[in-house]
Amino acid sequence: MTNRTGNLAAPTDERRCTAHKKGPNGEKGERCQAWALKGQTVCRVHGGKAPQNLAAARRRQTEERALELVETYGRPVDTTPSDALLDEVKWTAGHVAWLRQRVQEIEAQDAEAGRTDPDADEDEEQTSGPGSERPHPLVWGVTRRKTGGDDWGRTEEAAPNIWLRLYQQERAHLVKVCEAAIRAGIEERKVRVAEQQGALVAQVIRAILADLRLTKEQQARVPEVVPRHLRALAS
């Protein structure tokens, strides 16, 4: 390895060979100053070229690349199939909303430009509606651009804009994950959980009212007061 001046750079302690030179009488001498081979802790002189060390280095490099991918794509998280499916529905709905904004921005930019063809007569306004000669940017645009060779240049043709295609794809995916969630009965389970929670709350309220030993007048107000506070809590 070389430094900025082109000279051989000295290895850092982390990249130095961990082997030690032998002294005149065979004793352990100073640490080797050479570079350790990639994926290893020793240089070629101290066994780095040995087949078993090369194989271990390849395994170590494979593990390091796997760890890099884990950092890139994320680590495993504790979840359940139902929670993961609900999360996918929410994320996909967010993606659809974001892509819808990109498509709407293209249409807004086209409207601001007046949708006017510069080659048309000054008194003739060309729109991108039915019968228009100026195509709409969502369904017409550059589909190929090449800077070199005999076929250099760009190609324009009728094709959906990439934002429109992504929007359509994400909408289709949202429908699929929603169907999967419905088939899995997630909404029914959420209703059952809500009912169970409601029954538990009612049971606790009855126990509290029984312990308070309310008067008849206070008991008469329970059907009015308790539902009113529960509705306020739910809202």
N, C-alpha and C positions, 0 to 999 in steps of 0.2 A: 504494500500500500504506500502511496506517495502523498506528500503534503502539497500545499499550494505552490511551493517553489519547485516542485518536480522531484525533490529528493526523497529518499526512502524515509517514511515516517516511523518513529519509534512506537512500538505497540504500547497501549495502556496496560495497567495491571490486570484488567479484566480480560484482555486479549493476549496476554503473554503466556507462553508455554509454562505450565506449572512444574515441569521437570527441573531438576538441579544438575549442574555439571559436577563431575567428579574431580576431587582434588588429586594432588600428586601421589598420595598414598591410598587412593581409593575412597577417601572420606567424602561426605556430602559437601559440595561446594556451593557457589552462588547460584541463584535462580537463572534459568535460561532466558536470554534476552530476545529470542526469536518470536515471530508471530505464531500463535496456535492456529491449526487448520480450522476451516469453517465447520462449526458444529462440534468441535473437539476442544480439549483443554491442553493438548500437546502439539508440538510442531512435527514436521516430517522426519526430523532426525531422531526424535524421541518416541517413535512408534506411531505417528499420525497416519502413515501410509499402510499400516498393518490392516489386512482384510477385515478383522473383527472390529477394529476402531473405525474404519470407513463405514461399515454397516451400521454401527451404533450412531455415527454422525448423521447418516441418512434418516434413521428413525427419529433422532432428536430434532432434525430440521422439519420432518413431517409433523411432529407434535407441536413445534413452534408455529407452523403455518396454521394448524388446526386451532390453536389458541387465538391467533390473529383473527380468524374467521369468527370465532365465538365473540370476540370483542366487537366485531363489525356487525354481526347479525343479532347479537344479544344472547344473554344467558338464559337457561331454563328458568321458568317461574312456576310457582305452585298455583295450580288452577284446576278447574273441573271442566268436563266437556260442555256443560251448560253455560258456565261463565265464559268460556272461550268463545262459544257460539254467539252469546249476547255481545261480547266485546267486538266480535267481527261485524255484527250488524251495526253497532254504533260507529265503528271506524269507517265502514263502507259508506254509511249515511253521510259522515263528515266529508269523505272524499267526493261523493256525488255533489254535495253542496259547493265544495271548493271548485270543482271542475265546471259546474254550472255557471259560477261567477266568471271563469275564464271565457267561456263561450259567450256570455252576455257582454263581456268587455269587447270582444271582437265585433259583435253586432253594433255596440254603441260607437266604436271607432269608425265603423263603416258609415253609420248614420251621420256622425260629425263631419266626415269627409264630403257629405252632400251626395255621395253616390253619383258623382258626375264624371262622365267620360271626357278626358281632356281632348280627345280626337273628334268629339262630336261638335255640331254647330253650336255657337254661343247661345242661341235661343232654344236649343233642344237639350233638355235635362234627361240624362239616362239614369234610371234607377235599377236596382237589382231585383225588382219584383217580376211578376209574370210579364213576358214579352220584352223584357229588358235585354239589351245587348251587353251590358256590364254584368259579369257573373258575381255572385255573392262570395265573399272570401271564405265562408264556411264550406262551400262546395266546389271551389275552384282555387287552384294555387300551384306553387312550385312543388313538384314531386321528385325532381332530380336536378342536381347541380354538379357539374364536373369542371375542374379548372385546367386540366391538361389532356393531351392526346388529340387525335383527329376529331373525336366526337365531343369536344369541350362545349360548354354552354349549359343552359338550364332548360328544363322541360316543364311546361305548364299544361295542366289538363284538369278535367273534371274529376275531382276526388275529394272525399270528406277531409276537412281540416283535422290535423292530429289531435287538437283539443276536443273536437267533436267526437272523434273515434274513441278517445279515452273516456269521455263522458258517457257515451253509449255503452262501452264495455263495463264501466263501473256500475251503471244503472242495472245492467243485466246481472252482474254479480250480486248487487243488493237484493234483487228479487230472489236469487238462488238461496242466499243465506237466510233470508226471511222465511222462505218456504221450508228450509231445513229446521229453523227454529220452531216453526209451527208444527212440523211433523214430530219434532222431539217433545212437544207438549210443554214447552217452557212457559208459555203464557198461562196455561192451565195450572201449572205448579205454582206460579207466582200468585194466582188467585187463591189457591188453596192455602198458601202460606199467609196471605193477607187475612183470610177468614180465620185461620188458627190464631193469628196475632190478635184479631178483633175479639175472638172468644176469650182469650187470655186476659185482655184488658177489661172486658166486662166482668170476668170472674174476680179480678183484683178490686174493681170498683165496688162490687157487691160486698166483698169482704171488708173493705174500708168503711162502707156505710153501716154495716152491721156492728163493727167495733165502736163506731161513734155514738151509738144509742140515740139516734135522732128523735126529736119530738114528732108528733103527728103532722104538725104544720111544716116542719122541715122535710119530712118524708114526702109530703105532697108536692114539694118543689123539686124533688130529685129528677123526675122525668123532664123537667124544663131546663134545669141548670146543667146537668151532666152532658146531655147531647149538645148543648150550646158551646160548652168548652171543648168538647171533642171535635166539633166541626171547625172551631177556631184553630185547634192544633193541626188538623189535617190540611187546612189551607195555608 
